[in-house]
Amino acid sequence: MPKADIYYIEVLGKALDVLDVFAKAPKPALTLHSISQLSKLNKNTVFRVLHTLARHGYVVKRGRDYELGPSVADLASAKLRPRDLLAAAGPVLDSLRDRFGETVNLGVLDGSRIRYVDVRESPHRIRLAERVGGSDYLHCTALGKATLAYLPFEEVRARIKEQGLPKLTARTITTLSALKAELAKVRKQGYAVDNEESMPGAFCVAAAVLDNEGAPVAAVSMSGPTTRFNAAHVPAASAAVREAAAAIASAMGYSTGAH
């Protein structure tokens, strides 16, 4: 890029040059030295760029090597416009809420959190309800676990690292080994449960909406107070949220649906 271009941001250009190295490299993990050579930038500059990219989740450092981080996958999936997801999900969420009378939520991954992008509140006076735009932990919510179950565990580890595994109730998972076992269970059965793990007295069942590669693009959940909605409802509720997730995926043009 010519130096005379007054609109060109040189430091941003160097960061993109570093990311280009990963795209063209024959292997996913690269050392600082190899990145410096391939990008034709000095090591000090490359180190600072990598440090900044790591802070934003675009690269991850493992020992002496650097790899692309989870934010790159988020950026790659940005072709999925939120309005497409909301348009596809709206009628499905309404139907699920009307059928069970409990609050129905739609969530998407947002870094180390699950972000609520749509909510259909229960008509009951005593109900669980989240705010659209609000977010929650991944390790103790049904939406979070349903989504994490379809990610490589190294990516799960990277996403969890930022906020850790805080204990919110006596039932919260607080170790990576326990979380890994839980996610394997979720993947096998096709749905996740939050049985008072994120909040005392709250119960939730969720399933992931998957794209054609089996990657999660969102998750749909149903939640309510344990006095009315609890483990006894899992057979019917889990089947319903799986069907809802598959319906949303189908409406978006995906063929794999939910597992």
N, C-alpha and C positions, 0 to 999 in steps of 0.2 A: 504493500500500500504506500503510495507516494507520501513523503513527509509533508508536502505542501497541502495535503487534504486537512483543512482545519477542523473538520467534523470527526475525523478519525481518532478514537480513544486508544492510544498505544498500549496501555496496560491491559485493557480488555482484549485487544488483539492478541497479546501474548498468552492470556488465559485460554483463548480459543485455540491458539496454536498448540498448547499443551493438551487440550482435549482432543484435538485432531490426531495427536500422536497415538492415543489409546484406540481411536477408531481404525487406524491403519496398521497398528502393531500386530505381529503374528501371534502374540500371547497376551492374555488379559492382565498379568501382573508385570510391572516394570519398575526398575530401580531409578533413583534420582539421576544417576549417571547416564543411564540409557535414555531417559526422557530428555535430558539436557542435550545429548548428542543428536537425537532424532528431531528435536524442535529447533536445534541450532541456537539455543538460548543458554546463557551462562547458568551455572548451578545455583548461584544465589537467587537469581530471578526465578528460576524454576521452583526452588524450595518455597519461596514466598507465595508464588502462584498456587502451588499444591496445598500449602497450609490454608490459604483462603478458600480454595475449592473444597477442602475437607471440612472446614467450618460450616459450609453450606450444604454438605452431603453429596457433592458431586464426585468426590474421590474418597477412598478409604485407605488408610495406611495399615499394612499388616507386616510387622517386622521391618525389613529394609525395602519392601515392595509397596507399590501403590496400585490400586485398582479403581475402576469406576464405581461410584457409590449409588445409593438408592434414588437420589434426586434425578439422576440421568434417566432412570426408568420412569419416574414421574413425568419428566419432561417429554419422554417419548410417547407416553400415553395421553398427552394433552390434546391429541387429535380428537379424543372423545369429548365433545362439547357438553358441559353440564346441562344445558337446556335439552339435549337429546336424551340424556339419562332421566331427567325430571319428567319430560313428556311421556317417555316410555313407562315410567314407574307409577305415575299419578293414578291411573285407573286401578292398577293392581293394589296399590296401598289402600285406596278407598275400599276396595272389595274385601281386603283382609281385615281392615278395621271394622267394617260393618258385620262381617261374619262372626268375629270373636268378641267384639266390644272392648278390645284393649288397644292401647296406644301402639302405633306402627311407625317405625323409623327407617330412614334410608341414610346410610353413611358411606363415606369414601375415605380412603387413606389420605392423610395430610401430614407427611413427615413422620413424627413419632406419636401422632394422635389419630383418632378416628373423628372425622368431621361430619356433623349432622347436616344434610343438605335438604331433607324434607321430613316432615313429621305430621302424622295424622293422629290427633289426640282422641283418647277414649271418651265416650260420652258420660262415663261414670263420674260422680263428684270426687271420689277418691281414685286417683289415677297417677300414673307415671307419665311425665312429659318432658321432652328436651327442647331446647331452643334451636331453631334453624340457624346455622352458622356457629353454634357452640361445638365444643369438642370434648373428647374424653380419652381416658387411657386405653391402650390396646390390649394389655395383658389380662384385664379383669372384666372386660365387657364382652357380651356375646358378639356384637358387631366387630369388635377388634379381633377377637379370636377367630371368628369365621373368615375374616380377611387374611390374617397372618398365616392361617393353615395352608394357603396355596402359594406361599412365597418360599424361596430357598431359605433354610434356617440361618445362613450367614447374613442374609438381608434382614431377617427378623432380629437377629442379634444387633445389627447396626442400628435399626430403628428403635429398639428398646433401650440401647445404651444411653441415649440422651436424657431420658427421664427415669431410667431404672425400673424397678419393680416394687413400687411403694405398697405397703400393706394398708388397704383401706378398710378391710373387715377381717374377722377371724378366718374367713374362707378364701382370702385373696392368695393367688399363686405368687410366691416371692422368690423363686429360684429359676434359673434358665433351664435346668434339667427337668423340673416339673412342668414348665411351660412347653418344652419340646414334646414331652409325653402327651400333654393335653392337646397340642395342635395335631399330633398324629391321630389321636382319637377323633378329633373334629373332622379331619380329612377323611377318615375311614367311614364315619357315620353320616357325613354330609351336612352337619349342623353343629352349632355351638350353643352352650347354655351358660348363663350367668345366674347362678343360684346364690344370691346374696354375697357375691364376690366384690362388687363395686359399691353396693349400698345395702345396709341391713333392711330387710323387709321387701326387697325388690327381686323380681324374677324376670328373666329375658331369654328368648330363643331366637337364633339368627342363622341365616344361610347366605353364602356368597353368590354374587352375580359374576359369572365367569365369561371371559372372551373366548375366541376360537382357539387360543393356545392354552386355555385352562388357567389363565391369570385373572386375579380378582380386579374388577372395575368398580365394584360397590358391594354392599351387603344390605340385606333387609332384615329387620327384627320386629318382634312383637314383645311388649313388656307390660307388666302390671304388678300390683302389690301381691305378696305371697298369700295374703288372706283370701285372694280370689283367683290368682294365677300362679301355679306352682308345678312341681315335678309331675303331679298326676296328669297334667295337661300336655306333657311332652310328646306323646305319640301323635296326637292330632295337630298340635302346634308346630312340631318339627316338620311334619309332612306338608303343612300349609305354607310355611316360610320357604321350604325348598321349591314348592310349586310356584310360589310368587317370584322367587329369584330366577327360576327357569323362564317364567313368562316375561319378565323384564328383559332378560338376555335375548329371548326370541324377538321381542319388539324392537330391540336395538340391532337386530340382524345377526346375532351370534347363534351358533348352532350347538355349542357345548352346554349352555344353560347352567345348571348348578349340579354339584356332585355331593 
